[in-house]
Amino acid sequence: MSNEPANVNTPAEQMPDYNRTLGFWDLFSISVGIIIGSGVLVFTGRAIAITGRSVCLAYLGACVWVVCTAMPTILMCSVIRLLGGGYTQTNLFLGEKWGGFYLAIYILSQMGLTLYAQTFSLYFCQLFNMDPKWEKIVAAVMITFFYFINFFGVDAMAKVQNLMTVVLLGSLVWFVIRGLPKVNWDTFFDQDFMPAGFGGLFQASTLLTYSLMGATSLMPYSAEAKNPQRDIPLAGAISTFSIAILFALMGVVCSGILPVAEVAGQTLGVVAEHFLTKVEYVIFMAGGALMASATTLNGLIGSVPKPLVMLSHDGWLPRSLGELHPKYKTAYKYLLIYYFITMAPLVLGVDISSVSDMTLLGSYTQQALFIFFMRKIPDMFPEAWDRSMFHMPRTMFDIIMWICFAGSVMNVWGQITNSSATTLAVNVTVMVIGVVFSLTWYKSGKVTPTQSYEIETGV
């Protein structure tokens, strides 16, 4: 007899009926597009200001922290298909009464979508010498375009994402190919290499984790993948390691051509303009800077509704909001709601960056809790774990999970030490609100948790 967790009063016909059409390359493209966001354009210069030319090592160190955060999720995705993304994770490993806690952190953490559109518009207007007054209009057009694309289903979103990702990768690889021969290796390892020692390297690595996150954003797409237990882990792992190496090489170029003092705190455009021709510079900025923001925006918009659909299904949110479009199988009501949420900061002139940054600590803390309790995966799903492509001896599994947990805790600590008192207060407030809402609403009897995962026999 199977020891897998049993179904929880969930007739199959009532579960969200997504189109399951995403293959490996679709998921790889989505992951790459989300990872390569505006972070690399901005944070590379900031990291150089902290650790100098060892920014390349900082990117590799950031990859370690990101893997520590993502590895348990990758292992989990190799075992089950998650229909509700992080919400399913919460039910399984924290307990079904904590859905409201997850919801409180999730809603605020997704408010940063506006930033990607604003970043796109900023580079767009600078590149084409447009008056800054056009920035809001360009941002609004981009938001509207990608919500429109996502309304027509995951196939339409994936086709657009694949095309933009090819352009994006081509631009960044060309930046490295053209830049590496111009690096001054004679002075590369002088006093500007790791000037603040290992402490500065650690601080820069923590900062750069923001530039490499994205693999775990594939988890909500588990519901629409053809073979999520194989393709999501592979796409997430390969994309993270590949982009970390690419970013490390970009760090070498950014810090090794001009004096560190001239590039510290600057964007990639400052370095690119120095060694690329005018035509190459325009192509790099259009294909790199613009596509980095566009692919991240598109990929995240596609993933936003998945947990909300299951939260509605289980009664944490109005059930009618979780309905899927009969033809395109998209959560059109939540897409419309988040469209207005994403547009609101533009219309109201609100600086959303401070709000989104303040939710990072709460998200990292929640992720650390997930990792701690995901040590139970082999016990909860013994047969599925035996079939997993990442199956390993239990001792090795436990060691990896404890290492990942320690890494995630260190990442949380790094965020705490780099956060202001206001940021800490906001995060604590959000988590307290989430706890109170969870316990109160769960006791009201209006929540009926269901099994929002599937175990498939073949991988």
Residue pairs with C-beta under 8 A, 6 or more apart in sequence:
2 383
3 382
3 383
4 380
4 381
4 382
4 383
4 384
4 455
5 92
5 380
5 381
5 451
6 451
7 451
8 449
8 450
8 451
9 448
9 450
10 450
10 451
10 452
14 313
15 83
15 313
15 450
15 452
16 83
16 223
16 309
16 310
16 313
16 322
16 324
17 324
17 329
18 83
18 154
18 223
18 224
18 324
18 329
19 153
19 154
19 155
19 224
19 328
19 329
20 223
20 224
20 225
20 226
21 154
21 155
21 158
21 224
21 226
22 30
22 154
22 158
22 221
22 224
22 225
22 226
22 231
23 225
23 226
23 227
23 231
24 227
24 230
24 231
24 234
24 235
25 162
26 158
26 161
26 162
27 218
27 221
27 225
27 231
27 232
27 235
27 236
28 235
28 238
28 239
29 158
29 161
29 162
29 165
30 158
30 161
30 217
30 218
30 221
30 235
30 299
30 302
31 214
31 215
31 217
31 218
31 235
31 236
31 239
31 240
31 299
32 165
32 168
32 169
32 214
32 239
32 242
32 243
32 295
33 161
33 164
33 165
33 168
33 214
33 295
33 296
33 298
33 299
34 214
34 217
34 295
34 296
34 299
34 300
35 211
35 212
35 213
35 214
35 215
35 239
35 240
35 243
36 168
36 169
36 172
36 214
36 243
36 292
36 295
36 296
37 116
37 211
37 214
37 292
37 293
37 295
37 296
38 115
38 116
38 119
38 289
38 292
38 293
38 296
39 208
39 210
39 211
39 212
40 211
40 247
40 250
40 268
40 292
41 119
41 267
41 268
41 269
41 288
41 289
41 292
42 267
43 207
43 208
43 210
43 211
44 55
44 208
44 211
44 247
44 250
44 251
44 254
44 268
45 254
45 263
45 264
45 265
45 266
45 267
45 268
45 270
46 207
46 265
47 55
47 58
47 59
47 204
47 207
47 208
47 251
48 55
48 251
48 254
48 255
48 260
48 263
48 264
48 265
49 264
49 265
50 58
50 196
50 200
50 203
50 204
50 207
51 57
51 58
51 194
51 195
51 196
51 200
51 201
51 203
51 204
52 192
52 193
52 194
52 195
52 196
52 200
52 255
52 260
52 264
53 188
53 189
53 192
53 193
53 194
53 252
53 255
53 256
53 260
54 193
54 194
54 201
54 204
55 204
55 208
55 251
55 254
55 255
56 248
56 249
56 251
56 252
56 255
57 194
57 201
57 248
58 201
58 204
58 205
58 207
58 208
58 251
59 205
59 208
59 211
59 212
59 244
59 247
59 248
59 251
60 244
60 245
60 248
61 201
61 202
61 204
61 205
61 208
62 205
62 206
62 207
62 208
62 209
62 211
62 212
62 244
63 212
63 240
63 241
63 244
64 205
64 407
65 205
65 206
65 209
65 407
65 410
65 411
66 209
66 212
66 213
66 215
66 240
66 244
67 240
67 404
67 407
68 403
68 404
68 406
68 407
68 408
68 411
69 209
69 213
69 216
69 364
69 367
69 371
69 404
69 407
69 408
69 411
70 215
70 216
70 236
70 237
70 240
71 400
71 404
72 370
72 371
72 374
72 377
72 401
72 404
73 89
73 215
73 216
73 219
73 236
73 370
73 374
74 215
74 232
74 233
74 236
74 237
74 390
75 233
75 374
75 377
75 388
75 390
75 397
76 82
76 89
76 374
76 377
77 218
77 219
77 222
77 228
77 229
77 232
77 233
77 236
78 229
78 230
78 232
78 233
78 388
78 389
78 390
78 459
79 229
79 377
79 381
79 384
79 385
79 388
79 455
80 229
80 381
80 384
80 453
80 454
80 455
81 222
81 223
81 225
81 228
81 229
81 453
81 454
81 455
81 456
82 88
82 89
82 219
82 220
82 222
82 223
82 228
82 452
82 453
83 222
83 223
83 306
83 310
83 452
83 453
83 454
84 91
84 220
84 223
84 306
84 307
84 309
84 310
84 311
84 313
84 452
84 453
85 219
85 220
85 222
85 223
85 303
85 306
85 307
85 310
86 102
86 106
86 219
86 220
86 307
87 99
87 102
87 103
87 106
87 307
87 310
87 311
87 452
88 307
88 310
88 452
88 453
89 219
89 370
90 98
90 99
90 101
90 102
90 370
91 98
91 99
91 449
91 452
92 380
92 453
93 369
93 370
93 373
93 374
93 376
94 101
94 102
94 369
94 370
94 373
96 442
96 447
96 449
97 438
97 439
97 442
97 447
98 438
99 311
99 314
99 316
99 438
99 442
99 447
99 449
100 316
100 434
100 437
100 438
100 439
100 440
100 441
100 442
101 366
101 431
101 434
101 435
101 437
101 438
102 307
102 366
102 434
103 311
103 316
103 317
103 434
103 437
104 430
104 431
104 433
104 434
104 437
105 359
105 362
105 363
105 366
105 430
105 431
105 434
106 307
108 355
108 356
108 358
108 359
108 362
108 430
109 356
109 359
109 360
109 362
109 363
110 300
110 304
110 338
111 341
111 352
111 355
111 356
111 359
112 352
112 353
112 355
112 356
112 357
112 359
113 143
113 297
113 300
113 301
113 304
113 338
113 341
113 342
114 139
114 143
114 342
114 343
114 344
114 345
114 346
114 352
115 352
115 353
115 356
116 293
116 294
116 296
116 297
116 300
117 139
117 140
117 142
117 143
117 293
117 297
117 342
117 346
118 135
118 139
118 346
119 293
120 138
120 139
120 142
120 290
120 293
120 294
120 297
121 134
121 135
121 136
121 137
121 138
121 139
121 142
122 135
123 285
123 289
123 290
123 293
124 130
124 138
124 290
125 131
125 132
125 134
125 135
125 138
127 282
127 285
127 286
127 289
127 290
130 138
136 346
139 346
140 343
140 346
142 294
142 297
143 297
143 339
143 342
143 343
143 346
144 339
144 343
146 294
146 297
146 298
146 301
147 301
147 335
147 338
147 339
147 342
149 156
149 157
149 160
149 298
150 156
150 157
150 298
150 301
150 302
150 330
150 335
151 325
151 328
151 330
151 332
151 335
152 328
152 330
153 325
153 328
153 329
153 330
154 221
154 224
154 302
154 329
154 330
157 298
157 301
157 302
160 298
161 295
161 298
161 299
164 291
164 294
164 295
164 298
165 291
165 295
167 287
167 291
168 287
168 288
168 291
168 292
168 295
170 287
171 283
171 284
171 286
171 287
171 288
171 291
172 246
172 250
172 288
173 246
174 280
174 283
174 284
175 250
175 253
175 268
175 272
175 276
175 284
175 288
176 246
176 249
176 250
176 253
178 275
178 276
178 280
179 250
179 252
179 253
179 257
179 271
179 275
180 249
180 252
180 253
182 253
182 257
182 275
183 252
183 253
183 256
183 257
184 256
184 257
185 256
188 252
188 256
192 255
192 259
192 260
194 200
194 201
196 203
202 414
203 414
203 418
206 411
206 414
206 415
206 418
207 418
208 247
209 411
210 360
211 247
212 240
212 243
212 244
212 247
214 239
214 240
214 296
214 299
215 235
215 236
215 237
215 239
215 240
216 236
216 367
217 299
217 300
217 303
218 232
218 235
218 236
219 232
220 303
220 304
220 306
220 307
221 228
221 232
221 302
221 303
221 306
222 228
222 232
223 306
225 231
225 232
227 459
229 388
229 389
229 456
229 459
230 389
230 459
233 389
233 390
234 389
250 268
253 271
254 263
254 268
254 271
255 263
257 271
257 274
257 275
258 270
258 271
258 274
262 270
263 270
263 271
268 288
268 289
269 281
269 285
269 289
272 281
272 284
272 285
273 281
276 284
301 335
301 338
304 334
304 335
304 338
305 330
305 331
305 334
305 335
305 338
306 331
308 317
308 321
308 322
308 331
308 334
309 322
309 324
309 331
309 334
310 322
310 452
311 317
311 322
312 318
312 319
312 320
312 321
312 322
313 319
313 322
313 450
313 452
314 447
314 448
314 449
314 450
314 452
315 446
315 447
315 448
316 441
316 447
320 333
321 333
321 334
321 337
322 331
322 333
322 334
323 331
323 332
323 333
324 330
324 331
324 332
325 331
325 332
344 350
345 351
345 352
357 423
358 422
358 423
358 426
358 427
359 426
359 427
359 430
360 415
361 412
361 415
361 416
361 419
361 423
361 424
361 427
362 427
362 430
362 431
364 408
364 411
364 412
364 415
365 412
365 427
365 431
367 408
368 405
368 408
368 409
368 411
368 412
371 401
371 404
371 405
371 408
372 405
374 401
375 398
375 401
375 402
375 405
377 385
378 385
378 394
378 397
381 455
383 455
384 455
385 391
387 457
387 459
388 459
389 459
392 400
416 424
419 427
441 447
